[in-house]
Amino acid sequence: MIIAYVLAGELASGTSYQEAFAAHERVARSLVESNQDLVSEGRTTMMPRTEGEIEARNAILRGERGADLADLNVRSANRVYSSIDLPNN
């Protein structure tokens, strides 16, 4: 959604579509790369390797009190999503 928002804004800017796509690439590249890096870090959540990781994941999914994503060694994606400055269109 964020990337589509950026592209829509660039296309609406009145420049040529070639310039809009180039501007979109400059704005969105770091966000895309950061998101791709999260895939390997989130592996523990989707495919736990140890009994402890399975128990931690299941506790989080059950909403158990005190269950925390930190138990799975997964860093927050908030840093990635807040790393892009969205233009006001």
NUKOLTOR-972156 format. One record per residue: x, y, z of N, C-alpha, C in turn; residue number from 1; residue in three letters. Coordinates in pm, 1 decimal. Last residue first. Example, Ala and Ser with C-alpha at 12.3 -4.5 7.8 and 13.67 -1.06 7.14 Angstrom:
! residues 2
{site {1285.0, -225.0, 708.0}, {1367.0, -106.0, 714.0}, {1290.0, 3.0, 787.0}, 2, 'Ser'} {site {1319.0, -569.0, 780.0}, {1230.0, -450.0, 780.0}, {1320.0, -330.0, 780.0}, 1, 'Ala'} 
//
This chain:
! residues 89
{site {37.3, 1434.8, -88.3}, {-16.8, 1455.6, -222.6}, {-146.9, 1529.7, -217.1}, 89, 'Asn'} {site {319.9, 1448.0, 82.7}, {179.2, 1488.3, 97.5}, {124.5, 1519.5, -40.7}, 88, 'Asn'} {site {535.1, 1162.2, 83.8}, {499.4, 1295.7, 37.3}, {353.1, 1323.2, 64.4}, 87, 'Pro'} {site {677.4, 995.0, 358.9}, {574.0, 997.7, 255.1}, {544.6, 1140.8, 213.6}, 86, 'Leu'} {site {976.1, 874.7, 430.1}, {904.5, 1000.5, 439.8}, {804.9, 1007.3, 325.0}, 85, 'Asp'} {site {1040.4, 569.6, 591.4}, {1014.2, 639.3, 465.3}, {935.6, 766.9, 494.4}, 84, 'Ile'} {site {1059.0, 438.8, 829.0}, {1183.3, 489.8, 770.6}, {1160.0, 569.1, 643.2}, 83, 'Ser'} {site {849.5, 310.4, 938.1}, {859.4, 451.8, 969.1}, {983.8, 515.2, 906.2}, 82, 'Ser'} {site {889.9, 50.3, 859.7}, {776.6, 123.0, 803.9}, {780.2, 271.5, 834.5}, 81, 'Tyr'} {site {1118.5, -19.7, 1008.4}, {1121.3, -20.7, 862.2}, {1009.6, 66.6, 806.9}, 80, 'Val'} {site {1027.8, -0.2, 1269.6}, {1142.1, 80.4, 1227.6}, {1146.6, 90.3, 1075.5}, 79, 'Arg'} {site {828.3, -195.6, 1280.7}, {792.5, -53.9, 1286.7}, {905.4, 35.3, 1238.7}, 78, 'Asn'} {site {907.3, -450.4, 1300.2}, {902.2, -396.3, 1164.9}, {867.9, -248.4, 1165.5}, 77, 'Ala'} {site {1127.3, -553.2, 1556.8}, {1004.0, -486.2, 1517.9}, {1013.7, -432.1, 1376.2}, 76, 'Ser'} {site {1292.6, -867.4, 1536.8}, {1293.4, -722.7, 1558.8}, {1165.2, -663.1, 1502.5}, 75, 'Arg'} {site {1269.4, -1161.3, 1712.3}, {1222.3, -1093.2, 1592.1}, {1223.8, -944.1, 1620.2}, 74, 'Val'} {site {1312.1, -1353.6, 1910.0}, {1424.9, -1280.4, 1852.4}, {1388.2, -1214.6, 1719.9}, 73, 'Asn'} {site {1101.3, -1453.8, 2041.3}, {1134.8, -1518.7, 1914.7}, {1253.4, -1452.4, 1845.8}, 72, 'Leu'} {site {1064.7, -1291.7, 2254.0}, {1097.7, -1431.6, 2282.7}, {1140.6, -1505.4, 2157.0}, 71, 'Asp'} {site {972.9, -1062.8, 2143.7}, {1115.7, -1066.2, 2176.7}, {1160.1, -1208.8, 2209.1}, 70, 'Ala'} {site {702.1, -1094.1, 2135.9}, {777.5, -1127.1, 2015.4}, {927.4, -1131.3, 2041.2}, 69, 'Leu'} {site {574.5, -1243.7, 2431.8}, {634.4, -1129.3, 2365.7}, {710.3, -1175.0, 2242.1}, 68, 'Asp'} {site {344.6, -1307.3, 2687.4}, {407.5, -1356.2, 2564.8}, {454.8, -1235.7, 2484.8}, 67, 'Ala'} {site {203.6, -1193.9, 2895.1}, {348.5, -1201.7, 2907.9}, {419.8, -1255.1, 2785.2}, 66, 'Gly'} {site {-80.1, -1388.2, 2832.9}, {-21.5, -1276.7, 2906.7}, {128.4, -1297.3, 2922.9}, 65, 'Arg'} {site {-142.2, -1516.4, 2511.4}, {-111.9, -1536.6, 2652.7}, {-43.7, -1415.2, 2712.6}, 64, 'Glu'} {site {-237.2, -1540.0, 2255.1}, {-257.6, -1414.3, 2326.9}, {-229.6, -1425.5, 2475.2}, 63, 'Gly'} {site {-183.9, -1747.8, 2095.6}, {-295.4, -1766.3, 2188.4}, {-326.1, -1638.7, 2266.5}, 62, 'Arg'} {site {41.8, -1647.7, 1969.5}, {-79.9, -1667.9, 1890.0}, {-203.2, -1687.8, 1977.8}, 61, 'Leu'} {site {220.6, -1654.3, 2186.0}, {184.7, -1526.1, 2124.6}, {54.3, -1540.1, 2047.3}, 60, 'Ile'} {site {235.1, -1929.3, 2225.9}, {187.3, -1842.8, 2334.3}, {144.1, -1707.5, 2279.9}, 59, 'Ala'} {site {347.6, -2011.0, 1984.1}, {211.6, -2052.8, 2018.1}, {152.6, -1967.2, 2129.4}, 58, 'Asn'} {site {605.0, -1897.2, 2005.3}, {514.5, -1860.0, 1897.0}, {370.3, -1892.6, 1932.3}, 57, 'Arg'} {site {702.8, -2036.9, 2230.9}, {692.2, -1890.0, 2232.5}, {594.3, -1842.7, 2125.2}, 56, 'Ala'} {site {696.6, -2303.8, 2138.6}, {617.9, -2263.9, 2255.4}, {597.7, -2113.1, 2260.7}, 55, 'Glu'} {site {878.6, -2283.3, 1925.4}, {740.4, -2327.0, 1901.0}, {650.5, -2282.2, 2015.7}, 54, 'Ile'} {site {1110.7, -2214.0, 2061.1}, {1054.8, -2120.2, 1963.1}, {909.5, -2154.5, 1931.3}, 53, 'Glu'} {site {1143.6, -2449.7, 2214.4}, {1123.9, -2320.9, 2280.3}, {1063.9, -2216.5, 2186.8}, 52, 'Gly'} {site {1191.6, -2639.1, 2017.2}, {1071.1, -2651.9, 2100.2}, {1039.1, -2519.1, 2169.4}, 51, 'Glu'} {site {1312.5, -2473.8, 1718.7}, {1329.0, -2544.7, 1845.9}, {1195.1, -2552.7, 1918.7}, 50, 'Thr'} {site {1239.7, -2341.5, 1487.1}, {1331.2, -2455.8, 1478.4}, {1338.7, -2537.7, 1606.2}, 49, 'Arg'} {site {942.6, -2209.4, 1334.1}, {1031.3, -2224.3, 1449.7}, {1114.9, -2351.7, 1439.2}, 48, 'Pro'} {site {838.1, -2046.4, 1100.7}, {898.9, -2179.3, 1096.9}, {995.5, -2197.0, 1213.8}, 47, 'Met'} {site {729.8, -1796.0, 1164.9}, {655.4, -1885.7, 1076.3}, {707.8, -2029.6, 1078.7}, 46, 'Met'} {site {915.1, -1688.8, 1344.4}, {772.3, -1682.7, 1372.5}, {696.0, -1785.6, 1291.0}, 45, 'Thr'} {site {1159.2, -1725.3, 1219.4}, {1133.5, -1794.5, 1345.1}, {985.0, -1796.7, 1377.2}, 44, 'Thr'} {site {1154.2, -1550.0, 1001.2}, {1145.2, -1693.9, 979.4}, {1108.0, -1768.4, 1105.9}, 43, 'Arg'} {site {1202.2, -1286.1, 1021.5}, {1071.3, -1332.9, 1063.9}, {1052.4, -1483.1, 1049.8}, 42, 'Gly'} {site {1450.2, -1256.4, 905.6}, {1438.5, -1237.1, 1049.4}, {1305.1, -1287.9, 1102.1}, 41, 'Glu'} {site {1396.3, -1295.7, 636.6}, {1478.6, -1395.0, 705.5}, {1469.5, -1379.4, 856.7}, 40, 'Ser'} {site {1228.1, -1069.1, 593.9}, {1182.5, -1205.8, 566.6}, {1265.1, -1307.5, 643.3}, 39, 'Val'} {site {1351.3, -826.4, 626.2}, {1269.5, -876.2, 736.7}, {1227.8, -1022.1, 717.2}, 38, 'Leu'} {site {1465.2, -767.8, 380.6}, {1553.2, -813.8, 488.6}, {1474.5, -872.1, 605.6}, 37, 'Asp'} {site {1244.6, -669.8, 246.7}, {1298.9, -798.5, 205.3}, {1391.8, -855.2, 312.4}, 36, 'Gln'} {site {1219.3, -424.5, 375.2}, {1114.6, -524.3, 389.6}, {1164.8, -662.4, 350.8}, 35, 'Asn'} {site {1450.2, -297.9, 280.8}, {1434.4, -324.4, 424.4}, {1328.5, -430.0, 450.5}, 34, 'Ser'} {site {1389.8, -278.9, 6.7}, {1505.2, -358.2, 52.0}, {1494.0, -392.7, 200.2}, 33, 'Glu'} {site {1165.9, -107.7, 18.9}, {1154.5, -242.1, -39.0}, {1269.0, -330.6, 10.4}, 32, 'Val'} {site {1281.6, 122.4, 128.3}, {1173.1, 54.1, 198.3}, {1158.4, -89.1, 148.1}, 31, 'Leu'} {site {1467.1, 194.3, -67.8}, {1514.9, 153.9, 65.1}, {1407.3, 80.9, 144.3}, 30, 'Ser'} {site {1292.2, 250.0, -295.7}, {1395.9, 146.3, -296.7}, {1436.7, 101.0, -156.7}, 29, 'Arg'} {site {1114.5, 467.6, -299.1}, {1069.1, 337.9, -248.3}, {1179.7, 233.8, -231.4}, 28, 'Ala'} {site {1240.7, 695.3, -406.2}, {1172.7, 702.1, -276.1}, {1152.7, 563.0, -216.5}, 27, 'Val'} {site {1346.2, 609.9, -650.5}, {1433.1, 676.0, -552.4}, {1370.7, 674.1, -412.9}, 26, 'Arg'} {site {1113.1, 510.4, -777.6}, {1226.0, 421.2, -747.6}, {1316.2, 482.5, -639.8}, 25, 'Glu'} {site {969.9, 747.8, -810.0}, {916.1, 639.0, -727.4}, {1027.4, 544.6, -684.7}, 24, 'His'} {site {1132.1, 875.2, -996.1}, {1115.2, 934.3, -863.1}, {1063.6, 829.3, -765.2}, 23, 'Ala'} {site {1094.2, 699.3, -1212.8}, {1229.1, 721.3, -1159.3}, {1221.1, 779.2, -1017.1}, 22, 'Ala'} {site {818.5, 725.7, -1257.4}, {873.1, 596.5, -1216.7}, {1013.4, 610.4, -1158.0}, 21, 'Phe'} {site {812.6, 999.3, -1331.0}, {737.9, 952.3, -1214.2}, {791.9, 818.3, -1164.7}, 20, 'Ala'} {site {960.9, 1002.0, -1564.9}, {1011.3, 1075.5, -1448.9}, {941.6, 1029.0, -1320.9}, 19, 'Glu'} {site {786.1, 846.0, -1720.4}, {924.8, 802.4, -1700.4}, {984.8, 871.7, -1577.6}, 18, 'Gln'} {site {553.6, 993.9, -1725.9}, {551.1, 868.5, -1650.7}, {693.1, 816.5, -1627.5}, 17, 'Tyr'} {site {626.1, 1342.2, -1664.4}, {609.2, 1226.8, -1752.8}, {608.8, 1099.4, -1669.0}, 16, 'Ser'} {site {439.8, 1515.1, -1406.9}, {559.9, 1489.9, -1486.7}, {532.3, 1372.3, -1579.5}, 15, 'Thr'} {site {219.4, 1530.5, -1248.0}, {214.6, 1601.0, -1375.5}, {339.1, 1584.3, -1459.5}, 14, 'Gly'} {site {181.5, 1389.9, -1018.0}, {258.7, 1513.9, -1009.1}, {262.6, 1592.3, -1139.8}, 13, 'Ser'} {site {68.0, 1145.8, -1029.9}, {-23.1, 1260.3, -1025.7}, {51.0, 1394.0, -1027.8}, 12, 'Ala'} {site {287.1, 978.2, -1011.2}, {214.4, 984.6, -1138.2}, {121.7, 1105.5, -1144.3}, 11, 'Leu'} {site {350.9, 1021.2, -742.2}, {445.7, 1059.8, -846.8}, {375.9, 1071.4, -982.3}, 10, 'Glu'} {site {123.1, 915.6, -617.7}, {160.8, 1055.0, -599.2}, {255.3, 1104.2, -706.6}, 9, 'Gly'} {site {139.0, 649.4, -696.4}, {23.6, 731.3, -735.8}, {55.3, 879.3, -723.3}, 8, 'Ala'} {site {379.2, 574.6, -566.7}, {369.3, 573.8, -712.8}, {253.5, 660.5, -760.8}, 7, 'Leu'} {site {300.3, 599.7, -297.2}, {412.4, 678.5, -349.0}, {403.7, 687.1, -501.4}, 6, 'Val'} {site {95.3, 409.4, -290.1}, {67.4, 548.9, -256.8}, {176.0, 640.2, -314.0}, 5, 'Tyr'} {site {237.6, 177.0, -343.2}, {134.8, 221.4, -438.4}, {100.3, 368.1, -415.1}, 4, 'Ala'} {site {391.1, 165.2, -111.6}, {458.2, 181.2, -240.4}, {359.4, 228.7, -345.7}, 3, 'Ile'} {site {191.2, 125.1, 78.5}, {277.6, 243.0, 85.8}, {341.9, 270.3, -49.3}, 2, 'Ile'} {site {81.7, -118.6, 0.0}, {0.0, 0.0, 0.0}, {86.7, 125.8, 0.0}, 1, 'Met'} 
//
